[in-house]
């Protein structure tokens, strides 16, 4: 286990950013991704469901802003929608509704922000 701990420490920020979890490789399920280091299975990554990922991304954006996304001004909300679109947030079922709720706007407003982005 000499080189394993640095490897786990190195991948942990990525797993956390995705909203995933790390589990021992012998507890990996069929949907988990097993990571190997120097020929040995070291850790398995349990990926979140897409809807959970969107919630995780929204929470991370709120932490980065230091306030609820609903408190942002219109221009900042448009930027949030642009970032989320680039990350595939609107491919998730109920993605528009989830984002609209987090931003404190209507679905119609989110669609307007998306259309504005495509028109420019």
C-alpha positions as CSV (number, residue, x, y, z in Angstrom):
1,X,0.0,0.0,0.0
2,X,3.0,2.3,-0.2
3,X,2.0,4.4,-3.3
4,X,-1.8,4.0,-2.9
5,X,-2.5,6.8,-0.4
6,X,-1.0,9.5,-2.6
7,X,-3.0,8.2,-5.5
8,X,-6.2,8.3,-3.6
9,X,-5.4,11.8,-2.3
10,X,-4.7,12.9,-5.9
11,X,-8.1,11.7,-7.3
12,X,-10.2,12.7,-4.3
13,X,-10.7,16.3,-5.4
14,X,-12.0,15.1,-8.8
15,X,-14.3,12.6,-7.2
16,X,-15.6,15.2,-4.8
17,X,-16.1,17.7,-7.6
18,X,-18.3,15.1,-9.5
19,X,-20.3,14.3,-6.4
20,X,-19.0,10.8,-6.4
21,X,-17.9,8.5,-3.6
22,X,-14.8,6.3,-3.2
23,X,-15.3,2.8,-2.0
24,X,-12.9,-0.2,-1.5
25,X,-12.4,-2.0,-4.8
26,X,-13.8,-5.2,-3.4
27,X,-17.1,-3.4,-2.7
28,X,-17.3,-2.1,-6.3
29,X,-20.6,-2.6,-8.0
30,X,-21.1,-3.2,-11.7
31,X,-21.6,0.6,-12.4
32,X,-18.6,1.7,-10.3
33,X,-15.2,2.6,-11.9
34,X,-12.3,0.7,-10.4
35,X,-9.0,2.6,-10.5
36,X,-5.7,0.8,-10.5
37,X,-2.2,2.0,-9.5
38,X,0.9,0.1,-10.4
39,X,-1.0,-2.9,-11.4
40,X,-3.3,-3.2,-8.3
41,X,-6.9,-2.1,-7.9
42,X,-6.7,0.7,-5.3
43,X,-10.1,2.4,-5.1
44,X,-13.5,2.3,-6.8
45,X,-15.4,5.4,-7.7
46,X,-19.1,5.4,-7.4
47,X,-20.5,8.0,-9.8
48,X,-23.6,9.9,-8.8
49,X,-26.9,9.8,-10.7
50,X,-27.2,12.6,-13.2
51,X,-29.9,14.4,-11.2
52,X,-27.7,14.3,-8.1
53,X,-24.8,15.6,-10.1
54,X,-26.8,18.7,-11.1
55,X,-27.7,19.3,-7.4
56,X,-24.1,19.0,-6.5
57,X,-23.0,21.4,-9.3
58,X,-25.6,23.9,-8.2
59,X,-24.4,23.6,-4.5
60,X,-20.8,24.1,-5.6
61,X,-21.7,27.2,-7.6
62,X,-23.5,28.6,-4.6
63,X,-20.5,28.0,-2.4
64,X,-18.3,29.7,-5.0
65,X,-20.6,32.7,-5.1
66,X,-20.9,32.9,-1.4
67,X,-24.6,33.3,-1.5
68,X,-27.7,31.7,-2.9
69,X,-27.9,31.7,-6.7
70,X,-31.4,33.3,-6.4
71,X,-29.6,36.4,-5.0
72,X,-27.5,36.9,-8.1
73,X,-28.4,39.7,-10.6
74,X,-29.7,38.9,-14.0
75,X,-26.4,39.0,-15.8
76,X,-24.8,36.6,-13.3
77,X,-27.8,34.2,-13.6
78,X,-27.4,34.2,-17.3
79,X,-23.7,33.3,-16.8
80,X,-24.7,30.4,-14.5
81,X,-27.1,29.1,-17.2
82,X,-24.3,29.4,-19.8
83,X,-22.0,27.4,-17.6
84,X,-24.6,24.8,-16.8
85,X,-25.5,24.4,-20.4
86,X,-21.8,23.8,-21.3
87,X,-21.8,21.1,-18.6
88,X,-24.8,19.3,-19.9
89,X,-27.2,20.3,-17.1
90,X,-30.2,20.6,-19.4
91,X,-29.9,17.1,-20.8
92,X,-30.9,15.9,-17.3
93,X,-34.6,15.2,-16.8
94,X,-36.2,18.2,-15.1
95,X,-32.9,20.1,-15.5
96,X,-34.6,23.3,-16.5
97,X,-37.0,23.1,-13.6
98,X,-34.2,22.4,-11.1
99,X,-32.0,25.3,-12.4
100,X,-35.0,27.6,-12.5
101,X,-35.8,26.8,-8.8
102,X,-32.2,27.3,-7.8
103,X,-32.0,30.7,-9.6
104,X,-35.4,31.8,-8.3
105,X,-36.8,32.3,-11.8
106,X,-39.4,30.7,-14.0
107,X,-38.7,27.9,-16.5
108,X,-39.6,30.4,-19.2
109,X,-36.8,32.7,-18.0
110,X,-34.2,29.9,-18.1
111,X,-35.4,29.1,-21.7
112,X,-35.0,32.8,-22.6
113,X,-31.4,32.7,-21.2
114,X,-30.7,29.6,-23.2
115,X,-32.2,31.1,-26.4
116,X,-30.3,34.4,-25.9
117,X,-27.0,32.4,-25.6
118,X,-27.8,30.5,-28.9
119,X,-28.7,33.7,-30.7
120,X,-25.5,35.5,-29.9
